Each structure stands twice: as C-alpha cells, then as structure tokens.
Amino acid sequence: MPARYSVRLLTIVASICLFVGGCRTATETAAPAIHFTIIPEASAGGAERTAAIAGRVTGARRGQQIVLFARTNVWWVQPLTTQPYTAIAADSTWKNTIHLGVEYGALLVEPGYRPPDTTASLPAPGGAVIAVATVNGTGTAPPIADLEGKPRKLLTFSGYEWEARAAPSDRGGPNDYDPDNAWIDADGFLHLKLAKRGDRWTSAEVILTRSLGYGTYIFTVRDISGLDPAAVFGMLTWDHGATDQNHRELDIEISQWGDLAIPNGQYVVQPFYLPANVARFAAPSGTLTHSFRWEPGRAVFRTVRGGRPTGGPFVAQHEFTSGVPTPGGELVRMNLYFFRYAPMAPKQDVEIVVERFQYLP
C-alpha cells in the first residue's frame, strides 16, 4: 500500500475513534473470564477418584487465583478443603487435580478470599469473586440417586442425637464414609467400623447434632490397644466454618499413624504442626475413659483406666493454655478412619466400641 494511502487510512481511523469517544484494546474492554481446556468426566465422585482439570483466564490481575469446585449433591471445594487455591501461571493458564463430579466450577478471586468447604450454589461475581464459570463433566452423568447417596442416618447414643457421616473427607487423606459403619447395639453402645468392601476402604464418623460449648467432654472406650497402625480413632470438636480458629478443633486421637515406634495416643489443640500443641502418651490395654475440660484460655486433657472419669488409675494428663479456641458452632465428632499416608493398609477390618459419652457444663 502506498504511503499516502496508509497515512490517509490512519487519519480516518483516528477521526472515528475521536468521534465515538476513543478506541480501546480488546484486553482493556473485555471483562475477566475463565475458560476450561481440560474437562474431567461426569461421575458420582468419591474421595479416591480424581482427574486433571485445566484452563485459561483472560483479564486476571496479579495476585488473583482460581478456586475450583466439583458438584455431586452439592458443590465441594477442590482439590482439598486445606488446599482450595489454584495458581495462575505467567501465561494465564491454570491446572490442578480435582475429585470427580457431574459438573465443575471455577472462580477467579481476589487475594484473601476464603471459599466455603461446600455450598448449594456457587457465588455470583461481585466483591472478592471476579468471575465464575461452570462446565458439565464429559460423558453421561450418573443417575441422581448415585449422587445423593443413602438417606440421612441418625443415631441416639448416651442420650444425644448423632448423625452418621455419608460424605467423603480429606482427613488423614482421601477417605470415603459409609453410614452403615456406625450403629448402636442392644446395650446402647456405639460401634464404629473401618471396613473394606470390594477394593474400597470405608470409614465411620458420628457427629453430634448440637453444639455444647465450654465444659467437660468424656468418652469411655473399650480396649483398642491392638488398633491397626494404619487406623485412627478420634474424639474431637470441629466447627466447619471457623477457619480463623483452626475449626475450633480439640482432639483426643488413638493411632500410631503407620509408625510402630511412636506412642499410640495424643492430645491436640490445632494447629498440630506447632510442637507445643501436641502431647503424646501411651494408651494401655483395657477400657479407658478420655476427657477434656474446655475453659476460657485453657484445655485440660486426661485419660484414666476404667469406665469412670474420676477415681480410676491415672494414665496421662496435659494442660494447654495457648491457642485454645472460644466456643462457636463446633460439634463433637467421633471417627474411625484409614490414615492414607501409612506405609501399609489395614490388615483387616477394624471395629471399636464406645460405651458412653458424657458432657458436664
């Protein structure tokens, strides 16, 4: 093109831009958006089934991140509740591993955004959520009955109502839970079972249906000194939404975490990775009563032999005065699960019996 025509064309374009109020590039005018480039299959999911997912963002700013979700009966943050953020690379791409579902979601969020562990619906753009995108899994989605799982199972134990867990969890690694692994026998005792069905291990957990707050929590447990090294029995408080207080988690845990060289019991005020927040002890054979007294700024843990919280031969005790949470929406839980990082899987099914739970204000 002759030079004079190029100059004339640029002049015309400039005049048009001035007339309409100025030209902007597509990058400057386009709203931020999320695109999927790798989409996992549609599946009923489960804690042990994962796949790669990837995509690209346009219009993202420095410091922003992706938060991924997979939907089964609800939306679950991915890949773990403890690892909810996916980084955006310098070329604007992102990738991660995700648990399977029938639909997948991605949020572009500002630094400091805290996603829910689960949610009935994804948030709309606004505030710290910059953009939202969803996509169906590839292939044919499974029947809705496979997603909803078994009906809610409630148990009455020691005068309290408990719900048997059905949803998967990443506690101790990815674990599936089966409500059938928790039941009450004719004597009113609670049974929890870690069971292998086919090639799949299933764990057990019961959750108190109301919060109790400060007070003394007491658990009487039959002999579990022979617990498989890859199994964990926990008695704890947990507040689903209180990430600012480490979920208000206070733990009594019986396990060797796959290592026969360490004691089989511990008291914990979360976070566990602070050495001062963990006190280990040796839980002997026979029936034991474990307890903790939770007060403002103080939590005292204690284990005695026999079925009474006081008067039995002393086993262990520890007092924490740092990092002790305040009450909120915490619920008592008892669980029995497979510690997935153990060098060997359990040799056979594991079952424990809890004779009694008590709470004293």
C-alpha positions as CSV (number, residue, x, y, z in Angstrom):
1,M,0.0,0.0,0.0
2,P,1.5,3.4,-1.0
3,A,2.5,5.5,2.0
4,R,0.0,8.3,1.3
5,Y,-2.9,5.8,1.5
6,S,-1.6,4.4,4.8
7,V,-1.5,7.9,6.3
8,R,-5.0,8.7,5.0
9,L,-6.3,5.4,6.5
10,L,-4.8,6.1,9.9
11,T,-6.3,9.6,9.8
12,I,-9.7,8.2,9.1
13,V,-9.4,5.6,11.9
14,A,-8.2,8.3,14.3
15,S,-11.2,10.5,13.4
16,I,-13.6,7.7,14.0
17,C,-12.1,7.0,17.4
18,L,-12.4,10.6,18.4
19,F,-16.0,10.7,17.2
20,V,-17.0,7.7,19.3
21,G,-15.1,8.7,22.4
22,G,-11.8,6.9,21.9
23,C,-10.6,3.4,20.9
24,R,-9.6,0.8,23.5
25,T,-8.0,-2.6,23.0
26,A,-10.0,-5.8,23.5
27,T,-7.9,-6.5,26.6
28,E,-8.9,-3.2,28.2
29,T,-12.6,-3.6,27.5
30,A,-13.2,-7.3,27.9
31,A,-14.4,-8.5,31.4
32,P,-12.3,-11.1,33.1
33,A,-13.3,-14.6,32.1
34,I,-12.4,-18.2,32.8
35,H,-12.1,-20.9,30.1
36,F,-11.8,-24.7,30.5
37,T,-9.3,-26.6,28.3
38,I,-9.3,-30.0,30.1
39,I,-12.6,-31.2,31.5
40,P,-12.9,-34.4,33.6
41,E,-15.6,-37.0,33.1
42,A,-19.0,-36.8,34.7
43,S,-19.1,-39.1,37.7
44,A,-20.8,-39.7,41.0
45,G,-17.4,-39.0,42.5
46,G,-15.9,-40.3,45.7
47,A,-12.8,-39.4,47.7
48,E,-10.5,-41.8,45.8
49,R,-11.4,-40.7,42.2
50,T,-9.5,-37.7,40.8
51,A,-8.6,-36.3,37.4
52,A,-6.8,-33.5,35.8
53,I,-8.6,-30.2,35.1
54,A,-7.1,-27.1,33.3
55,G,-8.0,-23.9,31.7
56,R,-7.1,-20.3,31.0
57,V,-8.1,-16.9,32.3
58,T,-8.4,-13.6,30.5
59,G,-8.2,-10.2,32.2
60,A,-6.8,-11.5,35.5
61,R,-4.7,-9.2,37.7
62,R,-1.6,-10.0,39.7
63,G,-2.3,-11.9,42.9
64,Q,-5.7,-13.3,41.8
65,Q,-6.2,-17.0,42.0
66,I,-8.6,-19.8,40.8
67,V,-10.9,-21.7,43.3
68,L,-12.2,-24.9,41.9
69,F,-15.4,-26.8,42.8
70,A,-16.9,-30.2,41.8
71,R,-20.6,-30.8,42.1
72,T,-22.2,-34.1,43.3
73,N,-25.2,-33.4,45.5
74,V,-23.6,-30.1,46.5
75,W,-20.5,-28.1,45.3
76,W,-17.3,-29.3,47.0
77,V,-14.2,-27.0,47.0
78,Q,-11.2,-28.7,45.3
79,P,-8.8,-30.4,45.5
80,L,-8.9,-30.3,49.3
81,T,-10.5,-28.1,51.9
82,T,-7.0,-27.4,53.2
83,Q,-5.7,-26.6,49.6
84,P,-8.5,-24.6,48.0
85,Y,-6.4,-22.3,45.7
86,T,-5.1,-22.9,42.2
87,A,-2.3,-20.6,40.9
88,I,-2.5,-18.8,37.6
89,A,0.7,-19.2,35.6
90,A,2.5,-16.3,33.8
91,D,0.9,-17.4,30.5
92,S,-2.6,-17.1,32.1
93,T,-3.2,-20.8,32.3
94,W,-4.1,-22.9,35.4
95,K,-4.2,-26.6,36.1
96,N,-4.9,-28.9,39.1
97,T,-6.3,-32.3,40.1
98,I,-9.9,-32.4,41.1
99,H,-12.3,-35.0,42.6
100,L,-14.9,-36.1,40.1
101,G,-18.4,-34.8,39.9
102,V,-21.1,-34.2,37.4
103,E,-20.3,-30.5,37.0
104,Y,-17.2,-28.4,37.6
105,G,-16.9,-24.8,38.6
106,A,-14.0,-22.2,38.7
107,L,-13.9,-18.9,40.4
108,L,-11.4,-16.1,39.8
109,V,-10.9,-14.5,43.2
110,E,-9.0,-11.7,44.9
111,P,-6.3,-12.5,47.4
112,G,-7.7,-13.2,50.8
113,Y,-11.0,-14.8,49.6
114,R,-12.0,-17.8,51.7
115,P,-14.2,-20.3,49.9
116,P,-16.7,-22.5,51.7
117,D,-15.9,-26.2,52.0
118,T,-19.3,-26.9,50.5
119,T,-22.1,-24.8,49.1
120,A,-25.5,-25.4,47.5
121,S,-24.8,-22.9,44.7
122,L,-21.7,-21.1,43.5
123,P,-21.5,-17.3,44.3
124,A,-22.2,-14.8,41.6
125,P,-19.5,-12.3,40.6
126,G,-19.1,-9.5,43.0
127,G,-16.8,-8.3,45.7
128,A,-13.8,-10.7,46.0
129,V,-15.3,-13.0,43.3
130,I,-14.3,-11.6,40.0
131,A,-15.6,-14.2,37.5
132,V,-17.4,-17.6,37.6
133,A,-17.5,-20.4,35.0
134,T,-19.1,-23.8,35.1
135,V,-19.0,-26.8,32.8
136,N,-20.6,-30.2,32.7
137,G,-18.4,-33.2,33.0
138,T,-17.7,-35.2,29.8
139,G,-19.8,-38.3,29.0
140,T,-23.1,-39.2,30.5
141,A,-23.9,-38.1,34.1
142,P,-24.8,-40.9,36.5
143,P,-28.3,-41.2,38.0
144,I,-29.1,-38.7,40.7
145,A,-29.6,-41.5,43.2
146,D,-25.9,-42.3,42.9
147,L,-25.1,-38.7,43.9
148,E,-27.4,-38.3,46.8
149,G,-26.2,-41.5,48.5
150,K,-28.0,-43.1,51.4
151,P,-30.7,-41.3,53.4
152,R,-29.6,-39.3,56.5
153,K,-28.9,-41.7,59.3
154,L,-29.5,-40.5,62.9
155,L,-28.4,-42.5,66.0
156,T,-29.3,-42.0,69.6
157,F,-26.3,-42.6,71.9
158,S,-25.8,-41.7,75.6
159,G,-29.0,-39.5,75.4
160,Y,-27.8,-37.4,72.5
161,E,-28.6,-37.4,68.8
162,W,-25.8,-38.1,66.3
163,E,-25.6,-38.1,62.5
164,A,-23.6,-40.9,60.8
165,R,-21.4,-39.3,58.1
166,A,-22.0,-40.2,54.5
167,A,-19.9,-37.6,52.7
168,P,-16.2,-38.1,51.8
169,S,-13.4,-36.3,53.7
170,D,-9.8,-35.5,53.3
171,R,-9.0,-36.1,57.0
172,G,-6.0,-38.5,57.0
173,G,-6.0,-38.4,53.2
174,P,-9.0,-39.0,50.9
175,N,-11.5,-41.2,52.8
176,D,-15.0,-42.4,51.9
177,Y,-17.5,-42.8,54.8
178,D,-20.4,-45.2,55.0
179,P,-23.3,-44.6,57.4
180,D,-23.6,-48.4,57.8
181,N,-20.3,-48.4,59.5
182,A,-21.8,-46.8,62.6
183,W,-24.6,-48.4,64.8
184,I,-25.9,-48.8,68.3
185,D,-26.0,-52.3,69.8
186,A,-28.6,-53.8,72.2
187,D,-26.6,-52.5,75.2
188,G,-26.7,-48.9,73.9
189,F,-23.0,-48.9,73.0
190,L,-21.7,-47.1,69.8
191,H,-19.8,-49.2,67.3
192,L,-17.6,-47.7,64.6
193,K,-16.1,-49.8,61.8
194,L,-13.4,-49.3,59.3
195,A,-14.4,-51.8,56.6
196,K,-13.1,-52.9,53.2
197,R,-15.9,-53.6,50.7
198,G,-14.6,-55.0,47.5
199,D,-11.4,-53.0,46.8
200,R,-12.6,-49.9,48.7
201,W,-12.0,-48.9,52.3
202,T,-14.8,-47.1,54.0
203,S,-14.5,-45.2,57.3
204,A,-17.0,-44.2,60.0
205,E,-17.9,-41.0,61.8
206,V,-20.7,-39.8,64.0
207,I,-21.4,-36.1,64.6
208,L,-23.4,-34.6,67.5
209,T,-26.3,-32.6,66.1
210,R,-25.9,-29.6,68.5
211,S,-23.1,-27.5,69.9
212,L,-22.3,-27.7,73.6
213,G,-19.6,-25.1,74.2
214,Y,-17.3,-24.8,77.3
215,G,-17.4,-27.8,79.6
216,T,-16.1,-31.3,80.2
217,Y,-16.3,-33.9,77.4
218,I,-15.9,-37.5,78.4
219,F,-15.5,-40.7,76.3
220,T,-15.4,-44.2,77.6
221,V,-13.9,-46.6,75.1
222,R,-13.3,-50.4,75.2
223,D,-9.8,-51.8,74.7
224,I,-8.3,-50.6,71.5
225,S,-4.6,-51.1,72.3
226,G,-4.4,-53.5,69.4
227,L,-5.6,-50.9,66.9
228,D,-4.1,-51.4,63.4
229,P,-1.2,-49.0,62.9
230,A,-2.9,-47.5,59.8
231,A,-6.2,-46.8,61.6
232,V,-7.1,-43.6,63.6
233,F,-9.8,-43.3,66.2
234,G,-10.6,-39.6,67.0
235,M,-12.7,-37.9,69.7
236,L,-12.9,-34.2,68.8
237,T,-14.7,-30.9,68.4
238,W,-14.9,-29.3,64.9
239,D,-16.5,-26.2,63.6
240,H,-17.0,-26.4,59.8
241,G,-16.8,-22.7,59.2
242,A,-14.3,-21.4,61.8
243,T,-11.1,-21.4,59.7
244,D,-9.9,-18.4,61.7
245,Q,-9.8,-20.6,64.9
246,N,-8.5,-23.7,63.2
247,H,-12.1,-25.0,63.1
248,R,-12.2,-24.9,66.9
249,E,-10.6,-28.4,66.9
250,L,-9.6,-30.1,70.1
251,D,-8.6,-33.7,69.6
252,I,-8.0,-36.9,71.5
253,E,-6.6,-39.4,69.0
254,I,-5.6,-43.0,69.3
255,S,-3.3,-44.0,66.4
256,Q,0.3,-44.8,65.6
257,W,-0.1,-43.1,62.2
258,G,1.6,-46.0,60.5
259,D,4.7,-45.8,62.7
260,L,5.1,-48.6,65.4
261,A,7.9,-46.6,67.0
262,I,5.7,-43.8,68.4
263,P,3.2,-43.8,71.3
264,N,-0.4,-44.6,70.3
265,G,-2.2,-41.6,71.8
266,Q,-2.1,-37.8,71.6
267,Y,-3.9,-34.7,72.8
268,V,-4.0,-31.9,70.3
269,V,-5.0,-28.2,70.2
270,Q,-4.9,-27.3,66.5
271,P,-2.8,-26.5,64.5
272,F,-1.0,-29.8,65.1
273,Y,2.2,-28.6,63.4
274,L,3.2,-26.4,66.3
275,P,5.1,-28.7,68.7
276,A,3.6,-27.1,71.8
277,N,0.1,-28.1,70.5
278,V,0.6,-31.9,70.7
279,A,1.1,-34.0,73.8
280,R,1.7,-37.7,73.1
281,F,1.0,-40.5,75.6
282,A,0.8,-44.3,75.7
283,A,-2.8,-45.7,75.9
284,P,-2.6,-49.1,77.6
285,S,-4.9,-52.0,77.1
286,G,-8.3,-52.3,78.7
287,T,-11.3,-49.9,78.9
288,L,-10.2,-46.2,79.1
289,T,-12.0,-43.0,79.8
290,H,-10.7,-40.0,78.0
291,S,-11.8,-36.4,78.7
292,F,-11.0,-32.8,78.2
293,R,-12.1,-29.8,80.2
294,W,-12.5,-26.8,78.0
295,E,-12.5,-23.3,79.6
296,P,-11.6,-19.8,78.5
297,G,-7.9,-19.9,77.6
298,R,-7.5,-23.4,78.9
299,A,-8.0,-27.0,77.9
300,V,-7.0,-29.9,80.2
301,F,-6.9,-33.4,78.8
302,R,-6.9,-36.6,80.9
303,T,-7.0,-40.4,80.4
304,V,-7.8,-42.9,83.2
305,R,-8.3,-46.6,83.3
306,G,-11.8,-48.0,83.6
307,G,-15.2,-46.6,82.9
308,R,-15.3,-43.6,85.3
309,P,-13.9,-40.1,84.5
310,T,-12.5,-39.8,88.1
311,G,-11.2,-42.3,90.6
312,G,-9.7,-44.7,88.0
313,P,-5.9,-45.3,87.9
314,F,-4.3,-42.4,86.2
315,V,-2.8,-42.8,82.6
316,A,-2.0,-39.3,81.3
317,Q,-2.9,-35.7,81.6
318,H,-1.9,-32.4,79.8
319,E,-2.9,-28.8,80.0
320,F,-2.9,-26.4,77.1
321,T,-3.1,-22.6,77.7
322,S,-2.0,-21.3,74.3
323,G,-4.2,-21.3,71.1
324,V,-7.3,-22.6,72.9
325,P,-10.3,-21.6,70.8
326,T,-13.5,-20.0,72.0
327,P,-16.9,-21.7,71.5
328,G,-19.0,-21.2,68.4
329,G,-20.5,-23.7,66.0
330,E,-18.3,-26.6,67.0
331,L,-19.8,-30.1,67.1
332,V,-18.5,-33.2,68.9
333,R,-17.3,-35.9,66.5
334,M,-16.1,-39.5,66.9
335,N,-14.4,-41.1,63.9
336,L,-12.5,-44.2,62.8
337,Y,-10.6,-43.8,59.5
338,F,-7.8,-45.1,57.4
339,F,-4.6,-43.0,57.6
340,R,-3.8,-43.0,53.9
341,Y,-0.1,-42.0,54.4
342,A,0.7,-45.1,56.4
343,P,3.2,-47.4,54.6
344,M,0.7,-50.3,54.7
345,A,-3.1,-50.6,54.6
346,P,-5.0,-52.2,57.5
347,K,-4.6,-55.9,57.6
348,Q,-8.3,-56.5,58.2
349,D,-11.5,-54.6,59.1
350,V,-11.2,-52.6,62.4
351,E,-14.1,-52.1,64.9
352,I,-14.2,-50.1,68.1
353,V,-16.8,-49.8,70.8
354,V,-17.6,-46.5,72.7
355,E,-19.6,-47.3,75.8
356,R,-20.6,-43.8,76.9
357,F,-20.3,-40.1,76.1
358,Q,-20.9,-37.5,78.8
359,Y,-20.9,-33.8,78.9
360,L,-20.7,-31.7,82.1
361,P,-21.1,-27.9,81.8
